[in-house]
């Protein structure tokens, strides 16, 4: 009952900046005495869809008390810390090739799991699987490996990924049916599907008019221009160049602007980033924002969200987030987005790298306000019913219960 009342207060913003810490504290109290589970993550500075999903999951467990051990200190550790989550453990490790640090982090995790009666370990991604596999075997606890990307034969040739793929957990969880097919083909372990999700509260609490005003003031965007945003790390496979070419080929380009939201996490992506800047040169209606912590505000202040991956996206958290922001999402027609979007009803699909097709959809959304609003509402209703953290964590806890045997 206390959690329900506090949740209501949090949603209404009654406690301001104390909202999430209070909510997390109440959740921890409510779960005291329950079974404990341990997330492990490699850490570092990357905060993508899987990292935001993990962070959201920690808030919404009801049957289990979650802890998270982060191997390498960095931006992700600070992200979890700043959201007020108290069961956070710095494992003081490094990259897997840094053997002394790796051994120290494994020792720290093993000691913590044994001392705190942890019943199950969850690892996301092949690098974390290496840590998770070693630690769960030493401790004798069951393990869940979350598969966040489709498995390819070439992955086994990479030293670290190959090692992770050869370690068998108790069960795999795939983030989509698309990903699950590759697990069945290459890993041959038991696999369940649990779609990724996002925290709809982060979008519902934002006033759209305020977000629009804030966005337009910060970037000096004329009031009548429609704002399209592509959000994600700057990487060639993410298709930012396709989106820029589409924008430049719009018939109604003078009535719109394009925001490219994200930065280069890896040095290998810097040439592509320079290429994007080059093809956008002398065009003030293309805005590069760099890394942003306020993505929900940017989505709420936009008129359309674009997801243009060249390669098949295993799921597409940005797609779900755009739907939660009540925006029409335009995504490439392969991989996870095919499981999320019904074309023309609650979003739009286009063929990979087809910038002319993408431009046509963008023009249609500029022209047809009724269509834009109808699709936005359909998208929001679907996201609310299928892709919230509450729904996803409830499915996860059902899988955990089956694994543990309770």
The 8 nearest C-alpha neighbors of each residue, nearest first, counted from 0:
[[1, 3, 2, 4, 5, 29, 6, 25],
 [2, 0, 4, 3, 5, 25, 6, 29],
 [1, 3, 5, 0, 4, 6, 25, 26],
 [4, 2, 6, 0, 1, 5, 7, 8],
 [5, 3, 7, 1, 6, 2, 0, 8],
 [6, 4, 8, 2, 7, 3, 9, 1],
 [5, 7, 9, 3, 8, 4, 2, 10],
 [6, 8, 10, 4, 5, 9, 11, 3],
 [9, 7, 5, 11, 13, 6, 10, 12],
 [8, 10, 12, 6, 18, 11, 7, 5],
 [11, 9, 7, 12, 8, 6, 204, 200],
 [12, 10, 8, 9, 13, 7, 204, 14],
 [11, 13, 9, 10, 15, 14, 8, 18],
 [14, 12, 8, 11, 15, 9, 18, 10],
 [15, 13, 18, 17, 12, 16, 9, 8],
 [14, 16, 12, 17, 18, 13, 9, 19],
 [15, 17, 18, 14, 19, 20, 12, 13],
 [18, 16, 15, 14, 20, 19, 21, 22],
 [19, 17, 14, 9, 21, 16, 15, 20],
 [18, 20, 22, 21, 17, 23, 83, 82],
 [21, 19, 83, 23, 22, 17, 18, 24],
 [22, 20, 24, 19, 18, 23, 17, 25],
 [21, 23, 19, 25, 20, 24, 26, 18],
 [24, 22, 26, 20, 21, 25, 19, 84],
 [23, 25, 21, 27, 26, 22, 20, 28],
 [26, 24, 28, 22, 27, 23, 2, 21],
 [27, 25, 23, 29, 24, 28, 22, 30],
 [26, 28, 24, 30, 25, 29, 23, 31],
 [29, 27, 25, 31, 30, 26, 24, 23],
 [28, 30, 26, 27, 31, 25, 2, 61],
 [31, 29, 27, 33, 28, 64, 32, 26],
 [32, 30, 28, 33, 29, 27, 64, 34],
 [31, 33, 30, 34, 64, 35, 29, 28],
 [34, 32, 30, 31, 63, 64, 35, 62],
 [33, 35, 63, 64, 32, 118, 36, 117],
 [34, 36, 64, 117, 63, 118, 65, 33],
 [37, 35, 119, 65, 117, 118, 120, 64],
 [36, 38, 120, 66, 67, 65, 121, 119],
 [39, 37, 67, 121, 120, 122, 66, 68],
 [38, 40, 68, 122, 67, 69, 121, 37],
 [41, 39, 69, 127, 42, 70, 122, 68],
 [40, 42, 70, 127, 69, 71, 126, 43],
 [43, 41, 71, 69, 40, 70, 75, 72],
 [44, 42, 73, 71, 72, 45, 75, 74],
 [43, 45, 74, 73, 75, 46, 42, 264],
 [44, 46, 43, 47, 75, 264, 74, 42],
 [47, 45, 50, 75, 44, 51, 48, 74],
 [48, 46, 50, 49, 45, 51, 231, 232],
 [47, 49, 51, 50, 316, 52, 46, 317],
 [48, 50, 52, 51, 47, 53, 147, 46],
 [51, 49, 53, 52, 47, 46, 48, 54],
 [50, 52, 54, 48, 53, 49, 55, 47],
 [51, 53, 49, 55, 50, 54, 56, 48],
 [54, 52, 56, 50, 55, 51, 49, 57],
 [55, 53, 51, 52, 57, 56, 50, 79],
 [54, 56, 52, 53, 57, 58, 51, 198],
 [57, 55, 53, 58, 59, 54, 52, 392],
 [56, 58, 55, 54, 59, 65, 60, 53],
 [59, 57, 56, 55, 60, 23, 54, 26],
 [58, 60, 56, 57, 389, 61, 392, 388],
 [59, 61, 63, 62, 58, 57, 392, 56],
 [60, 62, 63, 59, 30, 64, 26, 393],
 [63, 61, 60, 33, 396, 64, 30, 34],
 [64, 62, 34, 35, 33, 61, 60, 65],
 [63, 65, 35, 30, 34, 36, 33, 66],
 [66, 64, 36, 37, 35, 63, 57, 67],
 [67, 65, 37, 86, 38, 87, 36, 68],
 [68, 66, 38, 87, 37, 39, 88, 69],
 [67, 69, 88, 39, 89, 90, 38, 87],
 [70, 68, 40, 42, 89, 90, 71, 41],
 [69, 71, 92, 90, 41, 42, 91, 104],
 [72, 70, 42, 93, 92, 43, 69, 41],
 [71, 73, 76, 43, 42, 70, 91, 69],
 [74, 72, 43, 44, 76, 75, 71, 42],
 [73, 75, 44, 77, 76, 78, 43, 45],
 [76, 74, 78, 77, 73, 44, 42, 46],
 [75, 77, 79, 78, 73, 74, 72, 80],
 [78, 76, 80, 74, 75, 79, 81, 73],
 [77, 79, 75, 81, 76, 80, 74, 82],
 [80, 78, 76, 82, 77, 81, 84, 75],
 [79, 81, 77, 78, 82, 83, 84, 76],
 [82, 80, 83, 78, 79, 77, 84, 76],
 [81, 83, 79, 80, 84, 78, 19, 20],
 [84, 82, 20, 81, 80, 85, 19, 23],
 [83, 85, 82, 80, 86, 23, 79, 87],
 [84, 86, 87, 83, 80, 23, 24, 66],
 [87, 85, 66, 84, 67, 88, 65, 68],
 [88, 86, 67, 85, 66, 68, 84, 89],
 [87, 89, 68, 90, 67, 69, 86, 66],
 [88, 90, 91, 69, 68, 70, 87, 72],
 [89, 91, 104, 70, 92, 69, 107, 88],
 [92, 90, 89, 104, 70, 71, 72, 93],
 [93, 91, 100, 104, 70, 71, 101, 90],
 [92, 94, 71, 100, 101, 97, 70, 95],
 [93, 95, 97, 96, 101, 92, 71, 100],
 [94, 96, 97, 101, 93, 98, 159, 126],
 [95, 97, 94, 98, 101, 93, 100, 159],
 [98, 96, 95, 94, 100, 99, 101, 93],
 [97, 99, 101, 100, 96, 102, 95, 94],
 [100, 98, 102, 101, 97, 103, 92, 93],
 [101, 99, 92, 103, 93, 102, 98, 97],
 [102, 100, 98, 104, 92, 103, 99, 95],
 [101, 103, 105, 99, 100, 104, 98, 106],
 [102, 104, 100, 106, 101, 105, 107, 99],
 [103, 105, 92, 90, 107, 101, 106, 102],
 [106, 104, 102, 108, 107, 103, 109, 101],
 [105, 107, 103, 109, 104, 108, 110, 102],
 [108, 106, 104, 110, 105, 109, 90, 103],
 [107, 109, 111, 105, 110, 106, 112, 104],
 [110, 108, 106, 112, 111, 107, 134, 105],
 [109, 111, 107, 113, 108, 112, 114, 106],
 [110, 112, 108, 114, 109, 113, 115, 107],
 [113, 111, 117, 109, 115, 114, 110, 116],
 [114, 112, 110, 111, 115, 116, 109, 117],
 [113, 115, 111, 112, 116, 110, 117, 109],
 [114, 116, 112, 113, 117, 111, 35, 110],
 [115, 117, 113, 114, 112, 118, 35, 34],
 [116, 118, 35, 112, 36, 115, 119, 37],
 [119, 117, 36, 35, 140, 116, 34, 141],
 [118, 120, 36, 141, 142, 140, 117, 37],
 [119, 121, 142, 37, 38, 36, 143, 141],
 [122, 120, 38, 143, 142, 144, 37, 39],
 [123, 121, 144, 39, 127, 128, 131, 38],
 [122, 124, 145, 127, 144, 40, 146, 128],
 [125, 123, 127, 126, 128, 146, 147, 145],
 [124, 126, 128, 163, 160, 127, 164, 129],
 [127, 125, 128, 129, 124, 163, 160, 159],
 [126, 128, 130, 41, 129, 40, 125, 124],
 [129, 127, 131, 125, 163, 126, 130, 122],
 [130, 128, 163, 132, 127, 131, 126, 133],
 [131, 129, 127, 133, 128, 132, 134, 105],
 [130, 132, 128, 134, 129, 133, 122, 135],
 [133, 131, 129, 135, 134, 130, 128, 136],
 [132, 134, 136, 130, 131, 135, 137, 129],
 [133, 135, 137, 131, 136, 132, 109, 130],
 [136, 134, 140, 138, 132, 137, 139, 133],
 [137, 135, 139, 133, 134, 138, 132, 140],
 [138, 136, 134, 135, 139, 133, 109, 140],
 [139, 137, 135, 136, 140, 134, 109, 113],
 [138, 140, 136, 137, 135, 141, 134, 118],
 [141, 139, 135, 138, 119, 118, 142, 136],
 [140, 142, 119, 169, 120, 135, 139, 118],
 [141, 143, 120, 169, 168, 119, 121, 135],
 [142, 144, 121, 170, 171, 168, 169, 120],
 [145, 143, 171, 122, 121, 123, 168, 172],
 [144, 146, 172, 123, 171, 173, 122, 147],
 [147, 145, 173, 148, 172, 124, 144, 174],
 [146, 148, 174, 145, 124, 173, 313, 149],
 [149, 147, 313, 146, 178, 150, 174, 312],
 [148, 150, 178, 181, 313, 151, 147, 177],
 [149, 151, 181, 148, 182, 154, 152, 185],
 [152, 150, 153, 154, 149, 181, 185, 155],
 [151, 153, 154, 155, 150, 185, 156, 181],
 [152, 154, 151, 155, 156, 157, 150, 161],
 [155, 153, 156, 152, 151, 157, 161, 160],
 [154, 156, 161, 153, 157, 152, 160, 164],
 [157, 155, 154, 153, 161, 158, 160, 152],
 [158, 156, 161, 160, 155, 154, 159, 153],
 [157, 159, 161, 160, 162, 156, 155, 154],
 [160, 158, 162, 161, 157, 163, 126, 125],
 [161, 159, 163, 125, 162, 157, 158, 164],
 [160, 162, 155, 164, 157, 158, 159, 163],
 [161, 163, 159, 165, 160, 164, 158, 129],
 [164, 162, 129, 125, 160, 128, 165, 166],
 [163, 165, 161, 162, 166, 160, 125, 155],
 [164, 166, 162, 163, 167, 161, 186, 155],
 [167, 165, 163, 164, 132, 168, 162, 129],
 [166, 168, 165, 169, 132, 188, 164, 170],
 [169, 167, 142, 170, 143, 144, 166, 171],
 [168, 170, 142, 141, 143, 167, 171, 402],
 [171, 169, 143, 168, 189, 190, 144, 172],
 [170, 172, 190, 144, 143, 145, 189, 191],
 [171, 173, 145, 191, 190, 192, 146, 144],
 [174, 172, 146, 192, 179, 175, 178, 145],
 [173, 175, 194, 193, 195, 147, 192, 146],
 [176, 174, 177, 178, 194, 173, 192, 314],
 [175, 177, 179, 178, 180, 192, 173, 174],
 [176, 178, 175, 179, 180, 334, 335, 313],
 [177, 179, 149, 175, 176, 180, 181, 173],
 [178, 180, 176, 182, 173, 181, 177, 175],
 [181, 179, 183, 178, 182, 177, 184, 176],
 [180, 182, 184, 150, 183, 179, 178, 149],
 [183, 181, 179, 186, 184, 185, 180, 150],
 [184, 182, 187, 180, 181, 185, 186, 179],
 [183, 185, 181, 182, 187, 186, 180, 150],
 [184, 186, 182, 183, 187, 181, 150, 152],
 [187, 185, 182, 188, 183, 184, 164, 181],
 [188, 186, 183, 185, 184, 182, 189, 190],
 [187, 189, 186, 190, 183, 170, 171, 182],
 [190, 188, 170, 171, 187, 191, 183, 169],
 [189, 191, 171, 172, 170, 188, 173, 192],
 [192, 190, 172, 173, 171, 193, 189, 179],
 [193, 191, 173, 172, 175, 174, 194, 176],
 [192, 194, 174, 173, 172, 195, 391, 191],
 [195, 193, 174, 175, 192, 196, 391, 386],
 [194, 196, 174, 193, 52, 316, 391, 386],
 [197, 195, 386, 387, 388, 391, 52, 194],
 [196, 198, 387, 388, 199, 52, 320, 386],
 [197, 199, 200, 388, 201, 387, 55, 196],
 [198, 200, 201, 202, 323, 387, 197, 203],
 [199, 201, 203, 202, 198, 204, 10, 205],
 [202, 200, 199, 198, 204, 203, 295, 205],
 [201, 203, 200, 199, 204, 205, 324, 295],
 [204, 202, 200, 205, 201, 199, 324, 206],
 [203, 205, 202, 201, 200, 206, 10, 11],
 [206, 204, 203, 202, 207, 296, 210, 201],
 [205, 207, 209, 208, 210, 204, 203, 299],
 [208, 206, 210, 209, 299, 205, 211, 300],
 [209, 207, 211, 210, 206, 212, 300, 299],
 [208, 210, 212, 206, 207, 211, 213, 205],
 [211, 209, 300, 207, 213, 208, 212, 296],
 [212, 210, 300, 208, 214, 209, 213, 215],
 [211, 213, 209, 215, 210, 214, 216, 208],
 [212, 214, 210, 216, 211, 215, 209, 217],
 [215, 213, 211, 217, 216, 212, 210, 300],
 [214, 216, 220, 212, 219, 218, 213, 217],
 [215, 217, 219, 213, 214, 218, 212, 220],
 [218, 216, 214, 215, 219, 213, 220, 212],
 [217, 219, 215, 220, 216, 214, 286, 213],
 [220, 218, 216, 215, 217, 221, 214, 222],
 [219, 221, 215, 218, 222, 216, 224, 214],
 [222, 220, 224, 223, 219, 215, 216, 225],
 [221, 223, 224, 220, 215, 225, 212, 211],
 [224, 222, 221, 225, 254, 255, 220, 226],
 [223, 225, 255, 254, 222, 221, 226, 256],
 [226, 224, 255, 302, 256, 254, 223, 227],
 [227, 225, 301, 302, 256, 255, 257, 224],
 [226, 228, 303, 257, 304, 302, 301, 258],
 [229, 227, 258, 304, 257, 305, 259, 230],
 [228, 230, 305, 259, 304, 260, 306, 258],
 [231, 229, 260, 261, 228, 259, 317, 232],
 [232, 230, 261, 260, 233, 229, 237, 47],
 [231, 233, 261, 262, 234, 263, 264, 230],
 [232, 234, 263, 262, 261, 231, 272, 268],
 [235, 233, 237, 236, 268, 232, 271, 263],
 [234, 236, 237, 238, 271, 233, 239, 268],
 [235, 237, 309, 238, 234, 308, 310, 239],
 [238, 236, 308, 235, 234, 239, 307, 309],
 [239, 237, 308, 307, 241, 240, 236, 309],
 [238, 240, 242, 241, 237, 243, 307, 235],
 [241, 239, 243, 238, 242, 275, 244, 235],
 [242, 240, 238, 244, 354, 239, 243, 352],
 [241, 243, 245, 239, 240, 244, 246, 238],
 [242, 244, 240, 246, 245, 241, 247, 239],
 [245, 243, 247, 241, 246, 242, 354, 240],
 [246, 244, 354, 358, 242, 248, 243, 247],
 [245, 247, 243, 249, 248, 244, 358, 242],
 [246, 248, 244, 245, 249, 243, 252, 358],
 [249, 247, 245, 246, 358, 244, 250, 355],
 [250, 248, 252, 358, 251, 246, 247, 362],
 [249, 251, 252, 248, 362, 358, 253, 359],
 [252, 250, 249, 253, 254, 362, 255, 365],
 [251, 253, 249, 255, 254, 250, 246, 247],
 [252, 254, 251, 255, 224, 256, 250, 284],
 [255, 253, 224, 252, 251, 225, 223, 256],
 [256, 254, 225, 224, 252, 253, 226, 251],
 [257, 255, 284, 226, 285, 227, 225, 224],
 [256, 258, 285, 227, 228, 226, 286, 284],
 [257, 259, 228, 286, 285, 260, 287, 227],
 [260, 258, 287, 229, 286, 228, 288, 230],
 [259, 261, 230, 288, 289, 258, 229, 287],
 [262, 260, 290, 289, 232, 231, 233, 230],
 [261, 263, 289, 290, 233, 232, 264, 260],
 [264, 262, 233, 265, 232, 268, 269, 266],
 [263, 265, 262, 45, 266, 232, 233, 268],
 [264, 266, 267, 263, 268, 269, 234, 233],
 [267, 265, 268, 269, 264, 263, 270, 271],
 [266, 268, 265, 269, 270, 271, 263, 264],
 [267, 269, 266, 271, 270, 265, 234, 263],
 [268, 270, 272, 271, 266, 267, 273, 263],
 [271, 269, 273, 272, 268, 274, 267, 266],
 [270, 272, 274, 273, 269, 268, 275, 235],
 [271, 273, 269, 275, 274, 270, 276, 268],
 [274, 272, 270, 276, 271, 275, 277, 269],
 [273, 275, 271, 277, 272, 276, 270, 278],
 [276, 274, 272, 277, 278, 273, 240, 279],
 [277, 275, 279, 273, 274, 278, 280, 272],
 [276, 278, 274, 280, 279, 275, 273, 272],
 [277, 279, 275, 280, 276, 274, 243, 240],
 [280, 278, 276, 277, 282, 275, 281, 285],
 [279, 281, 277, 282, 278, 276, 283, 275],
 [280, 282, 283, 279, 278, 277, 284, 285],
 [283, 281, 284, 280, 279, 285, 286, 278],
 [284, 282, 285, 281, 286, 280, 279, 256],
 [283, 285, 256, 282, 286, 257, 255, 220],
 [286, 284, 257, 283, 282, 256, 258, 279],
 [285, 287, 258, 259, 257, 288, 284, 283],
 [288, 286, 259, 289, 258, 260, 285, 261],
 [287, 289, 260, 286, 259, 290, 261, 258],
 [290, 288, 261, 262, 260, 287, 291, 259],
 [289, 291, 261, 262, 288, 260, 292, 232],
 [292, 290, 293, 294, 289, 261, 260, 288],
 [291, 293, 294, 290, 295, 296, 297, 78],
 [294, 292, 296, 291, 295, 297, 298, 290],
 [293, 295, 297, 296, 292, 298, 291, 230],
 [296, 294, 298, 297, 293, 202, 299, 201],
 [297, 295, 299, 294, 293, 298, 210, 300],
 [298, 296, 294, 300, 295, 299, 301, 293],
 [297, 299, 295, 301, 300, 296, 324, 294],
 [298, 300, 296, 324, 297, 207, 301, 210],
 [299, 301, 211, 210, 297, 298, 296, 207],
 [302, 300, 226, 298, 299, 303, 227, 297],
 [301, 303, 226, 225, 227, 326, 300, 304],
 [302, 304, 227, 327, 326, 301, 328, 228],
 [305, 303, 328, 228, 227, 229, 321, 329],
 [306, 304, 229, 329, 328, 330, 228, 307],
 [305, 307, 330, 329, 308, 229, 331, 304],
 [308, 306, 238, 331, 330, 237, 305, 309],
 [307, 309, 237, 238, 310, 236, 306, 331],
 [310, 308, 236, 351, 238, 237, 352, 307],
 [311, 309, 308, 236, 312, 237, 351, 333],
 [310, 312, 334, 333, 313, 309, 308, 335],
 [311, 313, 334, 314, 335, 315, 310, 308],
 [314, 312, 148, 335, 334, 178, 149, 311],
 [313, 315, 335, 312, 175, 174, 336, 316],
 [314, 316, 318, 317, 312, 335, 336, 313],
 [315, 317, 319, 318, 48, 320, 314, 196],
 [318, 316, 320, 315, 319, 321, 48, 230],
 [319, 317, 321, 316, 315, 320, 328, 322],
 [318, 320, 322, 316, 321, 317, 382, 323],
 [321, 319, 317, 323, 322, 318, 316, 324],
 [320, 322, 324, 318, 323, 319, 326, 317],
 [321, 323, 378, 379, 319, 325, 324, 320],
 [324, 322, 320, 379, 325, 321, 382, 199],
 [323, 325, 321, 322, 299, 326, 202, 298],
 [326, 324, 375, 322, 379, 323, 376, 378],
 [327, 325, 375, 303, 322, 324, 321, 328],
 [326, 328, 375, 303, 346, 374, 371, 304],
 [327, 329, 304, 346, 305, 303, 321, 326],
 [328, 330, 347, 305, 348, 346, 306, 304],
 [331, 329, 306, 348, 307, 305, 347, 328],
 [330, 332, 349, 348, 351, 307, 350, 333],
 [331, 333, 348, 349, 350, 337, 330, 336],
 [334, 332, 311, 337, 331, 336, 335, 312],
 [333, 335, 311, 312, 313, 336, 177, 337],
 [334, 336, 314, 313, 337, 338, 312, 315],
 [337, 335, 339, 338, 334, 340, 315, 314],
 [336, 338, 335, 339, 340, 333, 332, 334],
 [339, 337, 336, 335, 340, 334, 175, 176],
 [340, 338, 336, 337, 335, 341, 319, 318],
 [341, 339, 346, 337, 342, 336, 345, 338],
 [340, 342, 344, 345, 346, 343, 339, 347],
 [341, 343, 347, 346, 344, 348, 340, 345],
 [342, 344, 347, 346, 345, 341, 374, 348],
 [343, 345, 342, 341, 374, 346, 377, 347],
 [346, 344, 378, 374, 377, 341, 340, 343],
 [347, 345, 328, 327, 342, 340, 343, 344],
 [346, 348, 329, 342, 343, 328, 330, 349],
 [347, 349, 330, 332, 331, 329, 342, 346],
 [350, 348, 331, 332, 357, 356, 330, 351],
 [349, 351, 353, 332, 331, 352, 348, 356],
 [350, 352, 309, 331, 353, 349, 332, 308],
 [353, 351, 354, 241, 309, 350, 238, 307],
 [354, 352, 356, 350, 351, 355, 357, 349],
 [353, 355, 245, 357, 356, 241, 352, 358],
 [356, 354, 358, 357, 353, 245, 359, 248],
 [355, 357, 359, 353, 358, 354, 349, 360],
 [356, 358, 354, 360, 359, 355, 245, 349],
 [359, 357, 245, 355, 361, 249, 356, 360],
 [358, 360, 362, 356, 357, 361, 363, 355],
 [359, 361, 363, 357, 362, 358, 364, 356],
 [360, 362, 358, 364, 363, 359, 357, 365],
 [361, 363, 365, 359, 360, 364, 251, 358],
 [364, 362, 360, 366, 365, 361, 367, 359],
 [363, 365, 361, 367, 366, 362, 371, 360],
 [366, 364, 362, 363, 367, 361, 225, 368],
 [365, 367, 363, 364, 362, 368, 251, 361],
 [366, 368, 364, 370, 369, 365, 363, 371],
 [367, 369, 371, 370, 372, 366, 364, 365],
 [370, 368, 372, 371, 367, 373, 374, 364],
 [371, 369, 373, 367, 368, 372, 374, 364],
 [370, 372, 368, 369, 374, 373, 364, 375],
 [373, 371, 375, 369, 370, 374, 368, 376],
 [372, 374, 370, 376, 375, 371, 369, 377],
 [373, 375, 345, 377, 371, 376, 372, 344],
 [374, 376, 325, 326, 327, 372, 378, 373],
 [375, 377, 379, 378, 373, 374, 325, 380],
 [378, 376, 345, 374, 380, 379, 375, 381],
 [377, 379, 345, 322, 375, 381, 376, 380],
 [378, 380, 322, 323, 376, 382, 325, 381],
 [381, 379, 383, 377, 382, 378, 376, 384],
 [382, 380, 384, 378, 383, 379, 385, 377],
 [383, 381, 386, 379, 385, 384, 380, 323],
 [384, 382, 380, 381, 385, 387, 379, 386],
 [383, 385, 381, 382, 380, 386, 387, 390],
 [386, 384, 382, 383, 381, 387, 390, 391],
 [385, 387, 196, 382, 383, 384, 390, 197],
 [388, 386, 196, 389, 390, 197, 198, 383],
 [387, 389, 391, 196, 198, 390, 197, 392],
 [388, 390, 387, 392, 391, 393, 59, 198],
 [391, 389, 393, 387, 388, 392, 394, 386],
 [390, 392, 388, 394, 393, 389, 395, 196],
 [393, 391, 395, 394, 389, 390, 388, 396],
 [392, 394, 396, 390, 395, 391, 389, 397],
 [395, 393, 397, 391, 392, 396, 390, 398],
 [396, 394, 392, 398, 397, 393, 399, 391],
 [395, 397, 399, 393, 398, 394, 392, 400],
 [396, 398, 394, 400, 395, 399, 393, 401],
 [399, 397, 401, 395, 396, 400, 402, 394],
 [398, 400, 396, 402, 401, 397, 403, 395],
 [401, 399, 397, 403, 405, 398, 402, 404],
 [400, 402, 404, 398, 399, 403, 397, 405],
 [403, 401, 399, 404, 400, 398, 169, 141],
 [404, 402, 400, 401, 405, 399, 141, 119],
 [403, 405, 401, 402, 400, 399, 398, 397],
 [404, 400, 403, 401, 402, 399, 397, 398]]
